[in-house]
Amino acid sequence: MDLVNHLEGRLLFAVPKKGRLNAAALNLLEGADIQFRRENRLDIALVKNLPIALIFLPAADIPTFVGQGRVDLGITGWDQVQEHESAVRATTPGGGCDMVMDLGFGGCKLQVQVPEKGRFAATRDLIGTTIGTSFVHLAADHFAKLEAAADGDPNPESATANTRQLRTKLIELSGSVEAACALGVAEGIVDLVESGETMRAAGLKAIDTVVESTAVLIKSNKPSKTEMRSSLSDAAKITPGKRAPTVTSLDEDGWVAVSSMVEKKKIALVMDDLAKVGASDILVLDLHNTR
C-alpha cells in the first residue's frame, strides 16, 4: 500500500518512534482504543477505526513537525518542546505549538551537572567555562540569564542567547553527554536526569534545574485539517445523539460515517441542515427502543 497517498482526510498524529517515551505512548494509544498495525517498522501507520494516521518520529523532531503544521498532534517531552521553542523564538514569534495536556508519564529534569569532587558548587561558577549538552538552545538561554545577573542586569530573566554574547562556551553533543567531564571535553554538562543512577555512576552531581519535564500532548498552531474538523464539528452539533455521535472511518480517504439519534419530528429539518454543511448519503433508520 502507498501510505503517503492514503493520508488525505486523516488527522496526522506524531508518536515517538523509540526512546524512553515510546512504550508509554503506545500503551496510551492502546488504552484509547486507537487500533493500528505498524508494518515492517514503517514510520507511518493508518488507524483502522478512526480517520487518523500515526507518524513515528524522533521525540526531538516532533515539536518541529507539529510547529510547522506538517502533523496535527504529537506526543513528546516538555523538554523537547521548550528546546524547540527556544530555538525558534527569535525567528518565528507566535509560531510553534501549544500544549493540549500533560500526560503524566516520562517525568525527568533537565539539570546542570558537575563532577562530584570538583570545584564548582553553583551554576554561576560555570560562567566562562565549557558546557556539553544536547539541549544547546535551552542551555544557552539559561546561561544568558546567569551572565546577565552576574553583570548586574536589572532584568536578567529577560535575557536570552539572542540578546547577548555568551562568555560560556557550549558544545553540542548528541549522546553520552555524561562522559564529557571525565574525558575533559567540558567542565559541566546540561542533561536529562530520570532516576539519577547514570549521573551518579559518572561521578556527577546536579547543581541546578533548567526545565522539569513530562510527556505532553501538543497541537499545531497551523493544523492541516481545519476544514475537515470544522465540517465534522458542525455535523455533530446538528445531530448530537443520545450522549455523543459515533464517528467511524470509511475505506475511502477523507470520509467518515457519523451515527446519531434525532427526534422523529425533526428528521426533515436535520437532513436539510446536514446537507448544508456537506454531509451526503444521509440515511434514516428506525430505533425501536433505547435505555
RODO-2510 file (C-alpha; in nm, 4 decimals, decimal comma):
residues 291
     n   res          X          Y          Z
     1     m     0,0000     0,0000     0,0000
     2     d     0,1215     0,3507    -0,0870
     3     l     0,0754     0,5021     0,2598
     4     v     0,1665     0,8547     0,1548
     5     n    -0,1325     0,8698    -0,0793
     6     h    -0,3642     0,7427     0,1949
     7     l    -0,3026     1,0354     0,4320
     8     e    -0,5588     1,2666     0,2734
     9     g    -0,8505     1,3312     0,5082
    10     r    -0,6717     1,1881     0,8107
    11     l    -0,5544     1,3658     1,1221
    12     l    -0,1761     1,3217     1,1456
    13     f    -0,0602     1,2193     1,4933
    14     a     0,3142     1,2082     1,5716
    15     v     0,4410     0,9459     1,8174
    16     p     0,7983     0,8908     1,9475
    17     k     0,9481     0,6122     1,7350
    18     k     1,1894     0,4957     2,0073
    19     g     1,3430     0,6018     2,3379
    20     r     1,2047     0,6459     2,6865
    21     l     0,8603     0,7754     2,5781
    22     n     0,7846     0,5192     2,3059
    23     a     0,6408     0,2308     2,5096
    24     a     0,4305     0,4530     2,7367
    25     a     0,2903     0,6445     2,4378
    26     l     0,1890     0,3195     2,2649
    27     n     0,0209     0,1985     2,5841
    28     l    -0,1730     0,5256     2,5970
    29     l    -0,2924     0,4834     2,2378
    30     e    -0,3978     0,1246     2,3088
    31     g    -0,5966     0,2380     2,6125
    32     a    -0,7722     0,4956     2,3929
    33     d    -0,8761     0,2159     2,1509
    34     i    -0,6674     0,3552     1,8670
    35     q    -0,6279     0,0429     1,6517
    36     f    -0,3360     0,0212     1,4100
    37     r    -0,0706    -0,2108     1,2744
    38     r     0,2773    -0,0861     1,2022
    39     e     0,4079    -0,2811     0,9042
    40     n     0,7781    -0,3708     0,8876
    41     r     0,8709    -0,0854     1,1202
    42     l     0,7468     0,1749     0,8738
    43     d     0,7201     0,5262     1,0121
    44     i     0,3541     0,5631     0,9056
    45     a     0,0628     0,3528     1,0307
    46     l    -0,3033     0,4029     0,9372
    47     v    -0,5510     0,3743     1,2245
    48     k    -0,8211     0,1211     1,1407
    49     n    -1,1150     0,2581     1,3414
    50     l    -1,0585     0,6356     1,3172
    51     p    -0,9521     0,8818     1,0425
    52     i    -0,6025     0,9112     1,1927
    53     a    -0,2530     0,8323     1,0649
    54     l     0,0242     0,7744     1,3187
    55     i     0,3606     0,9203     1,2195
    56     f     0,6578     0,7737     1,4089
    57     l     0,9309     1,0350     1,4571
    58     p     1,2247     1,1020     1,6914
    59     a     1,0895     1,2778     2,0017
    60     a     1,3228     1,5726     1,9415
    61     d     1,1780     1,6262     1,5917
    62     i     0,8099     1,6126     1,6856
    63     p     0,7811     1,9789     1,8003
    64     t     0,9267     2,0878     1,4650
    65     f     0,6810     1,8828     1,2579
    66     v     0,3881     1,9935     1,4768
    67     g     0,5021     2,3563     1,4879
    68     q     0,5253     2,3747     1,1084
    69     g     0,1803     2,2200     1,0681
    70     r     0,3172     1,9068     0,8986
    71     v     0,1364     1,6973     1,1601
    72     d    -0,1646     1,7999     1,3686
    73     l    -0,0936     1,6439     1,7085
    74     g     0,2068     1,4891     1,8778
    75     i     0,3340     1,3248     2,1946
    76     t     0,6795     1,4275     2,3132
    77     g     0,8635     1,5536     2,6204
    78     w     0,8088     1,9044     2,7510
    79     d     1,1884     1,9424     2,7458
    80     q     1,1861     1,8870     2,3696
    81     v     0,9031     2,1385     2,3245
    82     q     1,0932     2,4012     2,5233
    83     e     1,4164     2,3334     2,3327
    84     h     1,2314     2,3803     2,0044
    85     e     1,0544     2,6960     2,1219
    86     s     1,3840     2,8388     2,2459
    87     a     1,5406     2,7718     1,9066
    88     v     1,2658     2,9394     1,7015
    89     r     1,1574     3,2151     1,9407
    90     a     1,3680     3,4836     1,7773
    91     t     1,2763     3,3956     1,4181
    92     t     0,9147     3,2727     1,4475
    93     p     0,7293     3,4795     1,7094
    94     g     0,3849     3,3395     1,7842
    95     g     0,4567     3,0228     1,5865
    96     g     0,5245     2,6745     1,7054
    97     c     0,2913     2,4533     1,9041
    98     d     0,0656     2,4592     2,2082
    99     m     0,0402     2,2067     2,4883
   100     v    -0,3008     2,0385     2,4967
   101     m    -0,2433     1,8424     2,8176
   102     d     0,0199     1,6941     3,0469
   103     l     0,0098     1,3163     3,0011
   104     g     0,1614     1,2411     3,3400
   105     f     0,4375     0,9968     3,2418
   106     g     0,8023     1,0192     3,1414
   107     g     0,8971     1,2541     3,4253
   108     c     1,2555     1,3860     3,4240
   109     k     1,4586     1,7012     3,4825
   110     l     1,6997     1,8864     3,2563
   111     q     1,9780     1,9694     3,5021
   112     v     2,3178     2,1335     3,5188
   113     q     2,5669     1,8705     3,6386
   114     v     2,9288     1,8921     3,7513
   115     p     3,1887     1,6469     3,8879
   116     e     3,1002     1,5381     4,2427
   117     k     3,4510     1,6136     4,3690
   118     g     3,5094     1,9186     4,1528
   119     r     3,5452     2,2866     4,2355
   120     f     3,2029     2,4019     4,1112
   121     a     2,9318     2,4483     4,3753
   122     a     2,6790     2,6675     4,1917
   123     t     2,5833     2,7218     3,8278
   124     r     2,7219     3,0770     3,8301
   125     d     3,0652     2,9228     3,8964
   126     l     3,0469     2,7742     3,5442
   127     i     3,0199     3,1107     3,3694
   128     g     3,3001     3,1343     3,1141
   129     t     3,3686     2,7590     3,1127
   130     t     3,2772     2,4909     2,8577
   131     i     2,9427     2,3102     2,8848
   132     g     2,8458     1,9931     2,6967
   133     t     2,4792     1,9348     2,6117
   134     s     2,2328     1,8145     2,3520
   135     f     1,9961     2,0968     2,4585
   136     v     2,2058     2,3816     2,3255
   137     h     1,9261     2,6400     2,2995
   138     l     1,7831     2,5887     2,6493
   139     a     2,1334     2,5778     2,7943
   140     a     2,2301     2,8964     2,6088
   141     d     1,9252     3,0846     2,7371
   142     h     1,9877     2,9564     3,0907
   143     f     2,3470     3,0781     3,0949
   144     a     2,2462     3,4050     2,9290
   145     k     2,0279     3,4774     3,2338
   146     l     2,3075     3,3781     3,4722
   147     e     2,5587     3,6001     3,2950
   148     a     2,3134     3,8907     3,2864
   149     a     2,2612     3,8584     3,6624
   150     a     2,6375     3,8418     3,7223
   151     d     2,6815     4,1572     3,5119
   152     g     2,4265     4,3470     3,7202
   153     d     2,1466     4,3484     3,4621
   154     p     1,8319     4,4778     3,6411
   155     n     1,6144     4,2301     3,4489
   156     p     1,8234     3,9155     3,3950
   157     e     1,5219     3,6867     3,3418
   158     s     1,4531     3,8569     3,0092
   159     a     1,7995     3,7780     2,8776
   160     t     1,8398     3,5147     2,6054
   161     a     2,1255     3,3902     2,3917
   162     n     1,9851     3,6065     2,1124
   163     t     2,0126     3,9277     2,3148
   164     r     2,3679     3,8975     2,4495
   165     q     2,7054     3,7488     2,3619
   166     l     2,7745     3,4464     2,5816
   167     r     3,1049     3,4082     2,7620
   168     t     3,0188     3,0458     2,8347
   169     k     3,1074     2,8042     2,5539
   170     l     2,8502     2,5392     2,4618
   171     i     2,9469     2,2162     2,2863
   172     e     2,6637     2,0225     2,1235
   173     l     2,6745     1,6501     2,1969
   174     s     2,4240     1,4005     2,0575
   175     g     2,4790     1,1231     2,3115
   176     s     2,6780     1,0014     2,6139
   177     v     2,6788     1,3558     2,7458
   178     e     2,7622     1,2341     3,0958
   179     a     3,1101     1,1288     2,9750
   180     a     3,2070     1,4826     2,8705
   181     c     3,3522     1,5867     3,2056
   182     a     3,5540     1,2685     3,2618
   183     l     3,7029     1,2939     2,9133
   184     g     3,7959     1,6601     2,9553
   185     v     3,5562     1,7819     2,6874
   186     a     3,3644     2,0083     2,9261
   187     e     3,3709     2,1353     3,2838
   188     g     2,9984     2,0775     3,3242
   189     i     2,7004     1,9387     3,1345
   190     v     2,3297     2,0077     3,0893
   191     d     2,1470     1,6774     3,0515
   192     l     1,8274     1,4915     3,1382
   193     v     1,8050     1,3133     3,4719
   194     e     1,5422     1,0484     3,5443
   195     s     1,6479     0,8286     3,8372
   196     g     1,9937     0,9849     3,8686
   197     e     2,1733     0,6482     3,8506
   198     t     2,3631     0,7311     3,5311
   199     m     2,4640     1,0696     3,6704
   200     r     2,5985     0,9224     3,9945
   201     a     2,7751     0,6389     3,8115
   202     a     2,9587     0,9020     3,6071
   203     g     3,0682     1,0794     3,9266
   204     l     2,8427     1,3792     3,8676
   205     k     2,6020     1,5798     4,0833
   206     a     2,3180     1,8140     3,9910
   207     i     2,3522     2,1781     4,0977
   208     d     2,0659     2,3419     3,9054
   209     t     1,7462     2,2559     3,7177
   210     v     1,6756     2,4161     3,3805
   211     v     1,3393     2,2500     3,2999
   212     e     1,1159     1,9929     3,4695
   213     s     0,9604     1,7695     3,2071
   214     t     0,6894     1,5091     3,1484
   215     a     0,5304     1,3725     2,8323
   216     v     0,2789     1,6154     2,6810
   217     l     0,0234     1,6190     2,4020
   218     i     0,0848     1,9128     2,1693
   219     k    -0,1103     2,0599     1,8806
   220     s    -0,0111     2,2735     1,5857
   221     n    -0,0891     2,6422     1,5531
   222     k    -0,1214     2,5660     1,1815
   223     p    -0,3349     2,2472     1,1599
   224     s    -0,3571     2,0898     0,8159
   225     k    -0,7135     1,9565     0,8532
   226     t    -0,9049     2,2634     0,9713
   227     e    -1,1762     2,2264     0,7053
   228     m    -1,2404     1,8614     0,7942
   229     r    -1,2522     1,9382     1,1671
   230     s    -1,4936     2,2253     1,1083
   231     s    -1,7376     2,0177     0,8986
   232     l    -1,7372     1,7279     1,1423
   233     s    -1,7922     1,9655     1,4329
   234     d    -2,0872     2,1285     1,2541
   235     a    -2,2465     1,7904     1,1787
   236     a    -2,2025     1,6742     1,5381
   237     k    -2,3777     1,9876     1,6646
   238     i    -2,6744     1,9235     1,4363
   239     t    -2,7065     1,5549     1,5392
   240     p    -2,5641     1,5282     1,8900
   241     g    -2,7121     1,1829     1,9594
   242     k    -2,8201     1,0458     2,2954
   243     r    -2,4847     1,1180     2,4528
   244     a    -2,2457     1,1848     2,1646
   245     p    -2,2263     1,0961     1,7933
   246     t    -2,0392     0,7839     1,6821
   247     v    -1,7715     0,8638     1,4227
   248     t    -1,6325     0,5769     1,2094
   249     s    -1,3691     0,5942     0,9358
   250     l    -1,4533     0,4647     0,5865
   251     d    -1,2348     0,2889     0,3289
   252     e    -1,2398     0,5954     0,1050
   253     d    -0,9882     0,8571     0,2190
   254     g    -1,1272     1,1734     0,3726
   255     w    -1,4681     1,0243     0,4577
   256     v    -1,6204     0,9294     0,7930
   257     a    -1,9614     0,7951     0,8926
   258     v    -2,1478     0,9773     1,1714
   259     s    -2,4250     0,7863     1,3508
   260     s    -2,6554     0,9683     1,5895
   261     m    -3,0097     0,9978     1,7244
   262     v    -3,2611     1,2742     1,6466
   263     e    -3,6240     1,3341     1,7289
   264     k    -3,8600     1,1900     1,4649
   265     k    -4,0462     1,5143     1,4164
   266     k    -3,7196     1,6954     1,3330
   267     i    -3,5846     1,4445     1,0770
   268     a    -3,6534     1,6523     0,7651
   269     l    -3,5022     1,9710     0,9093
   270     v    -3,1969     1,7854     1,0392
   271     m    -3,1361     1,6242     0,6989
   272     d    -3,1505     1,9663     0,5338
   273     d    -2,9048     2,1107     0,7857
   274     l    -2,6646     1,8190     0,7395
   275     a    -2,6700     1,8615     0,3628
   276     k    -2,5846     2,2300     0,4043
   277     v    -2,2648     2,1509     0,5981
   278     g    -2,1501     1,8975     0,3369
   279     a    -2,2919     1,5664     0,4594
   280     s    -2,4034     1,3149     0,1951
   281     d    -2,5597     0,9655     0,1801
   282     i    -2,7854     1,0606     0,4705
   283     l    -2,9882     0,7595     0,5888
   284     v    -3,2800     0,7405     0,8341
   285     l    -3,3298     0,4210     1,0365
   286     d    -3,5930     0,3410     1,2961
   287     l    -3,4830     0,2854     1,6523
   288     h    -3,7452     0,0882     1,8430
   289     n    -3,6011     0,1092     2,1931
   290     t    -3,3200     0,2637     2,3998
   291     r    -3,2285     0,2997     2,7655
***
